[in-house]
Amino acid sequence: MYNFYIRLAIYFVCFLLSLYGLSAIDFEKIIRKGRVAQTQILYYLLAMGLAYLSGSFLMSLIYYFYK
């Protein structure tokens, strides 16, 4: 049961960090004008993808060093 909460906390922290990291990218230069909704969806999908990858990596490292 604690494993679930630890994984959830790791993914949540990684999601917040990826939101913070993606805020450094100026999407207005990349995306066409008038596509605000699509840009926001892309922004959150990229953040979720980065959070999943980095969270999985961290959990693999934790599993590797503690087993």
C-alpha positions as CSV (number, residue, x, y, z in Angstrom):
1,M,0.0,0.0,0.0
2,Y,2.9,2.4,0.8
3,N,4.4,1.6,-2.6
4,F,1.4,3.1,-4.3
5,Y,1.7,6.4,-2.4
6,I,5.4,6.6,-3.0
7,R,5.0,6.1,-6.7
8,L,2.2,8.6,-6.8
9,A,4.3,11.2,-4.9
10,I,7.3,10.6,-7.3
11,Y,5.1,11.1,-10.4
12,F,3.5,14.2,-8.9
13,V,6.8,15.8,-8.1
14,C,8.1,14.9,-11.5
15,F,5.0,16.4,-13.1
16,L,5.5,19.7,-11.2
17,L,9.2,19.7,-12.2
18,S,8.4,19.1,-15.8
19,L,5.8,21.9,-15.8
20,Y,8.5,24.1,-14.4
21,G,11.0,23.0,-17.0
22,L,8.7,23.4,-19.9
23,S,7.9,27.0,-18.8
24,A,11.3,27.9,-20.1
25,I,10.3,27.1,-23.6
26,D,8.6,29.9,-25.6
27,F,5.8,28.1,-27.3
28,E,4.6,31.3,-29.0
29,K,7.5,31.2,-31.4
30,I,6.8,27.5,-32.3
31,I,3.1,27.2,-32.5
32,R,0.8,29.0,-35.0
33,K,-1.2,32.0,-33.8
34,G,-4.8,31.4,-32.7
35,R,-4.0,27.8,-31.5
36,V,-4.2,28.5,-27.8
37,A,-6.3,25.4,-26.8
38,Q,-4.1,23.0,-28.8
39,T,-1.0,24.6,-27.4
40,Q,-2.2,24.1,-23.8
41,I,-3.1,20.5,-24.5
42,L,0.3,19.9,-26.0
43,Y,2.0,21.6,-23.0
44,Y,0.2,19.3,-20.5
45,L,0.7,16.2,-22.6
46,L,4.4,17.0,-22.8
47,A,4.6,17.6,-19.1
48,M,2.8,14.3,-18.4
49,G,5.1,12.4,-20.8
50,L,8.2,13.9,-19.2
51,A,6.9,13.2,-15.7
52,Y,6.2,9.5,-16.6
53,L,9.6,9.0,-18.1
54,S,11.5,10.7,-15.3
55,G,9.4,9.1,-12.6
56,S,9.9,5.7,-14.1
57,F,13.6,6.3,-14.3
58,L,13.8,7.4,-10.7
59,M,11.8,4.4,-9.5
60,S,14.1,2.1,-11.5
61,L,17.1,3.6,-9.9
62,I,15.5,3.3,-6.4
63,Y,14.6,-0.4,-7.1
64,Y,18.1,-1.1,-8.5
65,F,20.0,0.3,-5.5
66,Y,17.7,-1.0,-2.7
67,K,17.3,-4.6,-3.9
